[in-house]
């Protein structure tokens, strides 16, 4: 997180009194250790986060948060835990009313309408694939067009096009490493050293740095 920590802190200006971190994408690491890693990354800015798993009443913790951070890991496990604690609806509500949301990797996947464009293995089964729907398009993080020689599996682009062939009305924003989206109200801007990609059923368009992503 160090490379983008200044952006995160800037985005959270005025909302740092009670930042709640959701660690449930973490598998193979304790939620305590995961929260500590985030706090170390943000420490130089004087920002700290509170581990949602420490709260007995998790819904109240979300409702009272000044901002919400959601880390990466396994998207299926993250969504299952949010559904298990009945948090998706209240998260959507408070974010729509202005509570800042920062998510990376799995945390960006759940900002989509569904998690169907995650790269992760379904190691657990959530109740449904429906996510927070904070943006009107699917997100694919860690996007790459690299292929491994002599590897018989599908490329990332092929897999995303499979999704669109079944869901022809959907759109996908593919985010390469070290890129992100900043959404404020109805404006969504792409930032990255490499171009992002907007996939629709019949098109593949590049998204340039500091370009507004516009959807009808």
N, C-alpha and C positions, 0 to 999 in steps of 0.2 A: 504493500500500500504506500510505501514511501514516495514513489514517483508521482503520485497524484494526491498526496496528503494535503498540500496547500489548496488544491481545488476543493477538496472535501470541506476543509475548514472554512474556506470562503463561502461555500454554499450554505454552511450551517451558521453563518453570522447571525447573532441574535437568538439562536436556538440551541445553546450549549449547556443549559443549566441541568438538564436531565436527559441525556442521550442514552437510549436503550439499544443494545446490540443483541441481535438474534443469531445465536451460534448453531442452529439446528442443522445446517448443511454439513457441519463438521462430523466426519466419521473417522474413527481412528485417532482422534485427539479429544481430550476432555473439553467440555464447554468452558471450564475455568481457564485452562491453558489457552484456548482459542481467544477468549476475551482479553487475556493478558497480552497476547501477540498484537491484537488490535490497539490496545492501550500503549504499547511500546512504540508502535508505528506513528501514533498521533501525539506522543508525549512532548515532542519538541514544540508543538503548537499550544501546549497547555490544555489540550482537550482530552477528556476521559469518557469512557462509556461504561454502562452498567449491564451486566449479564442478565438477560431476560429469564434465564433458567433459575436464577436466585429468587425470583418472586413467586410467592404462593399464588397470588391472584394475578395471573399473567395478562388477562384482559384489561384489568385496571392499570397495570404497568404500561401497556401500550397506549391506553387512552390518556394517561397523564404524561406521556413522554413529550419532550420538547422536539425531539427528532428521533428517527429510527434508522439504524444501520443493519444491513443483512449481509452476512459473509458468504463466501463461496464454499464449494464442496460438492455434495451430492444433492441435486435438485429434487429428486424423488423423496429422499429422506426429509429435506427441509419442508416440502409441501405437506407431507404426511403429518409432521409434528404440528405445523400451523393449523391444519384441519383438526387434529386430535384435541388441541386446546381451543378450538373454535375462534381463531384469531383473524381469519382472512377477511371477514365482513367488517369488523371494527377497524382493521388496518386500512382497508379501502376507504372507509368513511373518514377517518381522521386525516389521512393523506389528502383526500379530495377537499377537505376544509383548510389545508395549508400546512400541515405538519411535514417538514422536509423528510424525504426518503432517499437513502443512499444504499445501493446494492451493487455487488460485484459478483461476476460469475453466476453461481446459482441464484444469488440475490438479484441479479439483473434478469435472469430467466423468469422469475416469478412476477416481475413487473409486466410481463406479457399477458395477453388474455388466457393463454394456456402454457404449459411447460413442454409442449410437443416438439419444440425445436431446441431442446437441451442436447448436450453431447454426452450426458451421463448414462450409466447403466441403471436400470430399474431394480435396485437392490431391495427396495421395499415397495409396497403398493399403496399409494394414497387413495382416498375415497374417489377422487376424480382428478383429471388433469387441469381443471379450471384453476386459474391463478388470480392475481390481484387486478389485472386489467387496468394498470395505471397508464398504459399507452395503447393506442389502437392498432398495434402491429406486434408481430412476434419478434423476439430478439434471439440471435445466435451469437453468444460470446466466444472468444478465442478462435474467431474465424480464420481459416487458412486456406490458401489455394495450393499449398505444397502437397505433393504426392510422394509416396515412398516407392522407389523402383522395385519392380517385381512383386508388388503387393496387390493382391487380387480384390481387395475390398473397395467399396465405393468411396469416392472423394466426398469432401464436405458439401461441395456444390451439388453433387448428385443426390445426396440425402435430403438437402433442403428442397430440391426440385421434386423429390418424391412427396414431401409434405404438401407442396403446392398443387401437385397433380390430384391429390385427394381433397385439398381445401383450396379450390381455385380462386376464391374471393379474398384470401388472406394475403398479407404482405409480410416480408421478413427483412429486418435490418440486421446485417451481419457485421459484427464488430471485431476487427483484428486486435491483436495485443496492443496495449497502451493506447486505447481509444475509449471514448465514452460519449454518452448523451447527457445533455443538460436540458431538462424540461422544466419550464416555468410557465404556469398557466397553460395556454394553448400553444406555446412556442417550444419547439424541440430542436436543439442545435447539436450537430455532430462535431466532435473534436478528436483529432488523431493525426499522427505523423504519416500513417498510411491511409489510403482511401477506405471508407466503409463501402458496403454494397447493399443496395436495395433490390431485393428479389420480389418479383411478381410472377404470375403464371407464365407469361410470355416475354419477360424482360429481365435484364440484369443491368442496373444502373449504378455507376460509381457515385459515392457521396464524398465530396471534398471537405477538407478541414475548414471548420467554422462555417459550414453550410447549414441553413435551416432545413430540417426535414419536414416537408409539408404533406399532409394527407387530407384528402377530401372526406 
